Amino acid sequence: MVRCCGSPFNFLSVDSRMFRLLIILFVSLFSLNGLHAQKNITIKKRFKEAHAAIKTSSGQENIERILLDSMALPTTTDRQRAEGYHICALLQQSQNEGLNMKAYLKQNLDTVKIYQTVLKIYDYTLRSDSADEGDKYENKNINLRTLHRDNLLGGGKFLLRKSKWGEAYPFFDMFLKTCTTDLDSVIGRVAYWATICGMNENNPYHVLRHVDTAIALTSKTERPALAEYKARSYVSIGDSAKWLEILDDGVDRYPGYNYFFLNLMDYYMRHGQIERGLARTDSLVKVDGDRAMYWFAMSMFALAQGDYEKCISMSDECLKREANNIDALYNKGISLLNMALAENDPVRRRVLYRRALEPMEMVRNLTPDDLARWGNPLYRIYLNLNMGQKFEEIDEMLERHYGNAKCSIETNSMPVEDKSSATKTIDKRFVKD
């Protein structure tokens, strides 16, 4: 048998296979076109069913779910999505009208549900706008949103009054995303409410989304607290660089608001940036030398450096402006005590102990329950000044407090007990509720 590619049999075999392949391709294309046509018919049918549900007010939630499933299909066109989401908004509009009728008739209903239909109307119309390349539904969507503008804000305020922070936030966020001609005063208040919601629900991203608008458009008295919320939010998301930037700016921008200064100084202290802290505080003193806390901070840095004379001097400046400043009194007392411990001359040493006595006893009088702070320093002072009765009294107190452990004193200790959280300690003493 001759096996050559030129035989009539082989040509016939190849032509048959090609013919069958062409038939398969033709059938496939026909089927795809048919499916595409069927899909269009199905979506159009769903649209008609939805319009019918709007008229009859029946089966609306079910048809809405079906429409949303259709909008999620990759084969659905943007044009169909624009129409589908607009129809979903109309379904919510119909439900809103029905719920409002129940309210008018004084029937029992969930007020939150009424407001949720408004939020959904906004959400669906925005989705429709996003898919609507030809702007076919733009005006219709704008009209729907305008119709419910006041109710969108009302829903947020209603939930805000009930302290439902997480539920209220989307209303304010949506209002701000879609505002066009609202006055700055309105935008500022809504941004403030949105920020408050974010802060109370412990959501730093919600805080950061509108806090700058709130700071820019609210009253001056509210701005420092908003800036604090912004700083705390950056801490929550781990952006310490941004946190420090806000602290540094806040020290100058809001000098009467303690959060920024105290936290910045605490940062310098915890990270050993003593010279930087002194320089920053010194610059502030030159601008406003009447703030007691600036002088206290300088005394704290001086104490950390072991510069006891400067610490005493800075503490005295602080006490001139705030006579009962506990921290400045403590810094002064502990500096004098440390100087006494290092003094070899017995006469000068006794003088230093005597000078340390007054400020440390004032610390005790002002904070009688804080034995852990003033107990050991006074123990050492009473001992070296031979103040028998007072020494015995404090010896008994410390024995009850520490048990049989020997009393000791950190002679170079910081003025803040908990070095790992100095800010919290300082905040408690300086910041008013």
C-alpha positions as CSV (number, residue, x, y, z in Angstrom):
1,M,0.0,0.0,0.0
2,V,1.3,3.5,-0.9
3,R,1.2,5.8,2.1
4,C,1.7,9.3,0.8
5,C,0.3,12.5,1.9
6,G,-0.9,13.2,-1.6
7,S,-3.4,10.3,-1.7
8,P,-7.1,11.2,-2.3
9,F,-8.0,9.3,0.9
10,N,-5.8,11.4,3.1
11,F,-7.2,14.7,1.6
12,L,-10.7,13.4,2.2
13,S,-9.8,12.5,5.8
14,V,-8.4,16.0,6.5
15,D,-11.4,17.7,5.0
16,S,-13.8,15.7,7.1
17,R,-12.0,16.7,10.3
18,M,-11.9,20.4,9.4
19,F,-15.6,20.2,8.4
20,R,-16.5,18.8,11.8
21,L,-14.4,21.4,13.6
22,L,-16.2,24.2,11.7
23,I,-19.5,22.8,12.7
24,I,-18.5,22.7,16.4
25,L,-17.3,26.3,16.2
26,F,-20.5,27.4,14.5
27,V,-22.7,25.7,17.1
28,S,-20.6,27.1,19.9
29,L,-20.9,30.7,18.6
30,F,-24.6,30.2,18.1
31,S,-25.0,28.9,21.6
32,L,-23.0,31.8,23.1
33,N,-25.1,34.3,21.2
34,G,-28.2,32.5,22.4
35,L,-27.0,32.6,26.0
36,H,-26.1,36.3,25.7
37,A,-29.5,37.0,24.3
38,Q,-31.1,34.9,27.0
39,K,-29.1,36.8,29.7
40,N,-30.4,40.1,28.4
41,I,-33.9,38.8,28.4
42,T,-33.5,37.5,32.0
43,I,-32.1,40.9,33.3
44,K,-34.8,42.8,31.4
45,K,-37.3,40.4,32.9
46,R,-35.9,41.1,36.4
47,F,-36.1,44.9,35.8
48,K,-39.8,44.5,34.8
49,E,-40.5,42.4,37.9
50,A,-38.8,45.0,40.0
51,H,-40.9,47.8,38.6
52,A,-44.0,45.7,39.2
53,A,-43.0,45.1,42.8
54,I,-42.5,48.9,43.2
55,K,-46.1,49.5,42.1
56,T,-47.6,46.7,44.1
57,S,-45.3,47.0,47.2
58,S,-45.0,43.2,47.3
59,G,-41.9,41.0,47.1
60,Q,-39.6,44.0,47.1
61,E,-36.9,42.5,49.4
62,N,-36.7,39.3,47.4
63,I,-36.5,41.0,44.0
64,E,-33.8,43.4,45.4
65,R,-31.6,40.4,46.4
66,I,-32.1,38.9,42.9
67,L,-31.1,42.1,41.2
68,L,-28.0,42.5,43.4
69,D,-26.9,38.9,42.5
70,S,-27.4,39.8,38.8
71,M,-25.3,43.0,39.2
72,A,-22.5,41.0,40.7
73,L,-22.2,38.7,37.6
74,P,-19.0,39.4,35.5
75,T,-21.2,39.2,32.3
76,T,-23.4,42.1,33.4
77,T,-22.6,45.3,31.5
78,D,-22.0,48.7,33.1
79,R,-25.1,50.0,31.4
80,Q,-27.2,47.2,33.0
81,R,-25.6,47.8,36.4
82,A,-26.4,51.6,36.2
83,E,-30.0,50.7,35.6
84,G,-30.1,47.9,38.1
85,Y,-28.7,49.9,41.0
86,H,-31.1,52.7,40.2
87,I,-34.0,50.3,40.4
88,C,-32.7,49.0,43.7
89,A,-32.8,52.6,44.9
90,L,-36.4,52.9,43.7
91,L,-37.2,49.7,45.7
92,Q,-35.8,51.3,48.8
93,Q,-37.7,54.5,48.1
94,S,-40.9,52.5,47.9
95,Q,-40.2,50.8,51.2
96,N,-39.4,54.2,52.8
97,E,-42.7,55.5,51.7
98,G,-44.5,52.5,53.1
99,L,-42.7,52.8,56.5
100,N,-43.5,56.5,56.6
101,M,-47.1,55.8,56.0
102,K,-47.1,53.4,59.0
103,A,-45.5,56.2,61.1
104,Y,-48.2,58.6,60.0
105,L,-50.8,56.1,61.0
106,K,-49.1,55.7,64.3
107,Q,-48.5,52.0,63.8
108,N,-45.6,50.2,65.5
109,L,-42.4,50.3,63.5
110,D,-38.6,50.4,63.8
111,T,-37.5,54.0,63.3
112,V,-34.0,52.9,62.5
113,K,-35.3,50.8,59.6
114,I,-36.8,54.0,58.0
115,Y,-33.4,55.7,58.2
116,Q,-31.6,52.6,56.8
117,T,-33.7,52.8,53.7
118,V,-32.4,56.3,53.2
119,L,-28.8,55.2,53.6
120,K,-29.4,52.4,51.0
121,I,-30.9,54.9,48.6
122,Y,-27.8,56.9,48.7
123,D,-25.6,53.8,48.4
124,Y,-27.4,52.4,45.4
125,T,-27.6,55.8,43.6
126,L,-23.8,56.2,44.0
127,R,-23.2,52.7,42.6
128,S,-25.5,53.6,39.7
129,D,-23.5,56.8,39.1
130,S,-20.3,54.9,39.1
131,A,-21.4,52.4,36.4
132,D,-23.3,55.0,34.4
133,E,-20.8,56.0,31.7
134,G,-23.5,57.7,29.6
135,D,-24.9,59.7,32.6
136,K,-28.3,58.3,31.7
137,Y,-29.4,58.1,35.4
138,E,-27.3,60.9,36.8
139,N,-30.2,63.5,37.2
140,K,-32.6,60.8,38.5
141,N,-30.1,59.7,41.1
142,I,-29.4,63.3,42.2
143,N,-33.1,63.9,42.6
144,L,-33.5,60.8,44.7
145,R,-30.6,61.9,47.0
146,T,-31.8,65.5,47.3
147,L,-35.3,64.2,48.3
148,H,-33.8,62.4,51.3
149,R,-31.0,64.8,52.2
150,D,-32.4,66.0,55.5
151,N,-33.4,62.4,56.5
152,L,-29.9,61.2,55.9
153,L,-28.6,63.7,58.4
154,G,-31.5,63.0,60.7
155,G,-30.7,59.3,60.8
156,G,-27.2,60.0,61.9
157,K,-28.2,62.4,64.6
158,F,-30.9,60.0,65.8
159,L,-28.4,57.2,66.3
160,L,-25.8,59.6,67.7
161,R,-28.2,60.6,70.5
162,K,-28.6,56.9,71.3
163,S,-24.7,56.5,71.4
164,K,-24.8,54.0,68.6
165,W,-21.5,55.3,67.2
166,G,-20.9,52.6,64.7
167,E,-24.4,52.8,63.2
168,A,-24.4,56.6,63.1
169,Y,-21.1,57.0,61.4
170,P,-22.1,55.7,57.9
171,F,-24.9,58.4,57.8
172,F,-22.4,61.3,58.5
173,D,-19.8,59.7,56.2
174,M,-22.3,59.4,53.3
175,F,-23.5,63.0,53.9
176,L,-20.0,64.3,53.6
177,K,-19.2,62.2,50.5
178,T,-22.2,63.5,48.7
179,C,-22.4,67.1,49.9
180,T,-22.3,69.8,47.2
181,T,-23.8,73.1,48.2
182,D,-24.0,72.8,52.0
183,L,-22.6,75.6,54.1
184,D,-19.2,75.2,55.8
185,S,-20.9,75.4,59.1
186,V,-23.0,72.4,58.3
187,I,-20.1,70.4,56.9
188,G,-18.0,71.3,59.9
189,R,-20.6,70.0,62.4
190,V,-21.2,66.8,60.4
191,A,-17.4,66.2,60.2
192,Y,-17.2,66.7,63.9
193,W,-20.0,64.2,64.6
194,A,-18.3,61.7,62.3
195,T,-15.0,62.1,64.1
196,I,-16.7,61.7,67.5
197,C,-18.4,58.5,66.3
198,G,-15.0,57.1,65.1
199,M,-13.4,58.0,68.4
200,N,-16.1,56.3,70.5
201,E,-16.2,53.2,68.4
202,N,-12.4,52.9,68.6
203,N,-12.0,53.1,64.8
204,P,-9.0,55.2,64.0
205,Y,-9.6,55.1,60.3
206,H,-13.1,56.6,60.8
207,V,-11.5,59.3,62.9
208,L,-8.9,60.2,60.3
209,R,-11.3,60.3,57.4
210,H,-13.0,63.5,58.4
211,V,-11.0,65.0,61.3
212,D,-9.1,67.5,59.2
213,T,-12.4,68.9,57.8
214,A,-13.7,69.1,61.4
215,I,-10.6,70.9,62.6
216,A,-10.7,73.4,59.8
217,L,-14.5,74.2,60.0
218,T,-15.4,73.9,63.7
219,S,-14.9,76.4,66.5
220,K,-11.5,77.1,68.0
221,T,-12.5,75.6,71.3
222,E,-13.2,72.2,69.8
223,R,-10.0,72.0,67.6
224,P,-7.5,71.0,70.3
225,A,-9.6,67.9,71.3
226,L,-10.0,67.0,67.7
227,A,-6.3,67.3,67.1
228,E,-5.8,65.0,70.1
229,Y,-8.2,62.4,68.6
230,K,-6.1,62.6,65.4
231,A,-2.9,62.0,67.2
232,R,-4.3,59.1,69.2
233,S,-5.6,57.5,66.0
234,Y,-2.1,57.6,64.5
235,V,-0.8,55.9,67.6
236,S,-3.5,53.2,67.1
237,I,-2.4,52.4,63.6
238,G,1.3,52.5,64.6
239,D,2.3,55.7,62.8
240,S,4.6,57.2,65.5
241,A,6.2,59.6,63.1
242,K,2.9,61.2,62.3
243,W,1.9,61.2,66.0
244,L,5.1,63.1,66.9
245,E,4.5,65.6,64.1
246,I,1.0,66.3,65.5
247,L,2.4,66.6,69.0
248,D,5.1,69.1,68.0
249,D,2.6,71.2,66.0
250,G,0.0,71.0,68.8
251,V,2.5,72.4,71.3
252,D,2.7,75.6,69.4
253,R,-0.8,75.7,68.0
254,Y,-2.7,74.8,71.3
255,P,-0.4,76.0,74.1
256,G,-3.2,75.8,76.7
257,Y,-4.0,72.2,75.9
258,N,-1.8,69.9,77.9
259,Y,-2.0,66.7,75.9
260,F,0.5,67.7,73.2
261,F,3.2,69.2,75.5
262,L,3.1,66.5,78.1
263,N,3.2,63.6,75.6
264,L,6.0,65.3,73.6
265,M,8.1,65.8,76.8
266,D,7.4,62.3,77.9
267,Y,8.6,61.0,74.5
268,Y,11.9,62.9,74.9
269,M,12.4,61.6,78.4
270,R,11.7,58.0,77.6
271,H,14.0,58.0,74.5
272,G,16.8,59.8,76.3
273,Q,16.5,63.0,74.2
274,I,17.1,65.2,77.2
275,E,18.9,68.0,75.4
276,R,16.2,68.1,72.7
277,G,13.5,68.3,75.4
278,L,15.3,71.1,77.2
279,A,15.8,73.1,74.0
280,R,12.1,72.7,73.1
281,T,10.9,73.7,76.5
282,D,13.3,76.6,76.7
283,S,11.9,78.0,73.4
284,L,8.4,77.8,74.8
285,V,9.4,79.6,78.1
286,K,10.8,82.4,76.0
287,V,7.4,82.8,74.3
288,D,5.2,82.2,77.4
289,G,7.0,82.1,80.7
290,D,3.9,82.1,82.8
291,R,3.0,78.4,82.2
292,A,4.0,76.4,85.3
293,M,4.2,73.1,83.4
294,Y,7.0,74.4,81.2
295,W,9.2,75.1,84.2
296,F,8.3,71.7,85.7
297,A,9.4,70.0,82.5
298,M,12.7,71.8,82.6
299,S,13.2,70.7,86.2
300,M,12.4,67.1,85.2
301,F,15.0,67.1,82.4
302,A,17.6,68.7,84.8
303,L,16.9,66.0,87.4
304,A,17.4,63.3,84.7
305,Q,20.8,64.9,83.9
306,G,21.8,64.9,87.5
307,D,22.0,68.7,87.5
308,Y,20.4,69.2,90.9
309,E,21.1,72.9,91.2
310,K,19.3,73.6,87.9
311,C,16.5,71.3,88.9
312,I,15.9,73.2,92.1
313,S,16.0,76.5,90.3
314,M,13.5,75.4,87.6
315,S,11.3,73.9,90.3
316,D,11.3,77.2,92.2
317,E,10.2,79.0,89.0
318,C,7.4,76.5,88.6
319,L,6.3,77.0,92.3
320,K,6.3,80.8,91.8
321,R,3.5,80.3,89.3
322,E,1.8,77.3,91.0
323,A,2.7,77.0,94.7
324,N,1.2,73.6,95.3
325,N,2.6,71.9,92.2
326,I,3.3,68.4,93.6
327,D,5.7,67.3,90.9
328,A,7.9,70.5,91.3
329,L,7.9,70.1,95.0
330,Y,9.0,66.5,94.7
331,N,11.7,67.3,92.2
332,K,13.1,70.0,94.5
333,G,13.0,67.8,97.5
334,I,14.6,64.8,95.8
335,S,17.3,67.0,94.3
336,L,18.2,68.4,97.7
337,L,18.2,64.9,99.2
338,N,20.5,63.6,96.5
339,M,22.8,66.6,97.1
340,A,22.8,65.8,100.8
341,L,23.7,62.1,100.2
342,A,26.7,63.2,98.1
343,E,27.9,65.8,100.6
344,N,30.9,64.9,102.8
345,D,30.8,68.0,105.1
346,P,28.4,67.1,108.0
347,V,27.2,70.7,108.5
348,R,26.4,71.3,104.8
349,R,24.8,67.9,104.6
350,R,22.5,68.7,107.6
351,V,21.6,72.0,105.9
352,L,20.6,70.2,102.7
353,Y,18.5,67.6,104.6
354,R,16.8,70.5,106.4
355,R,16.0,72.2,103.0
356,A,14.7,69.0,101.6
357,L,12.3,68.5,104.5
358,E,9.8,71.3,103.7
359,P,9.0,70.4,100.0
360,M,8.9,66.7,100.7
361,E,6.5,67.1,103.7
362,M,4.3,69.3,101.4
363,V,4.2,66.4,98.9
364,R,3.0,64.2,101.8
365,N,0.4,66.7,102.9
366,L,-0.9,67.1,99.4
367,T,-0.9,63.4,98.6
368,P,-1.3,61.6,101.9
369,D,-2.2,58.3,100.3
370,D,0.9,58.2,98.1
371,L,3.2,56.6,100.6
372,A,5.2,54.9,97.8
373,R,6.3,58.3,96.6
374,W,7.2,60.3,99.7
375,G,7.7,57.5,102.2
376,N,11.4,56.6,101.6
377,P,12.6,60.2,101.1
378,L,11.1,61.3,104.4
379,Y,12.4,58.2,106.1
380,R,15.9,59.2,105.1
381,I,15.4,62.9,106.0
382,Y,13.9,62.1,109.5
383,L,16.7,59.6,110.2
384,N,19.5,62.1,109.4
385,L,17.9,65.0,111.2
386,N,17.3,62.9,114.3
387,M,13.6,63.5,114.3
388,G,12.8,60.6,116.5
389,Q,9.0,60.7,116.8
390,K,8.5,61.4,113.1
391,F,11.1,58.8,112.2
392,E,9.3,56.1,114.3
393,E,6.0,57.0,112.8
394,I,7.1,56.7,109.2
395,D,9.2,53.6,110.0
396,E,6.0,51.9,111.2
397,M,4.1,53.1,108.1
398,L,6.7,51.7,105.7
399,E,7.0,48.4,107.7
400,R,3.2,47.9,107.3
401,H,3.5,48.9,103.6
402,Y,6.5,46.8,102.7
403,G,6.3,44.1,105.3
404,N,9.8,43.1,106.6
405,A,11.6,44.4,103.5
406,K,14.3,46.9,104.2
407,C,13.5,50.5,103.3
408,S,15.6,52.0,100.5
409,I,15.6,55.1,98.4
410,E,16.3,55.5,94.7
411,T,18.6,58.5,95.1
412,N,18.6,59.3,91.4
413,S,15.0,58.3,90.7
414,M,12.8,60.0,88.2
415,P,10.0,62.3,89.5
416,V,7.5,59.9,87.9
417,E,7.1,56.5,89.6
418,D,6.2,54.4,86.5
419,K,8.8,55.1,83.9
420,S,7.1,53.0,81.3
421,S,4.0,55.2,81.4
422,A,5.2,58.6,82.4
423,T,2.6,60.3,80.3
424,K,-0.3,58.7,82.1
425,T,1.2,59.7,85.5
426,I,1.8,63.3,84.4
427,D,-1.6,63.6,82.7
428,K,-3.3,62.6,85.9
429,R,-1.8,65.5,87.7
430,F,-2.0,68.2,85.1
431,V,-5.0,67.6,82.8
432,K,-8.4,68.5,84.0
433,D,-11.4,66.4,83.0
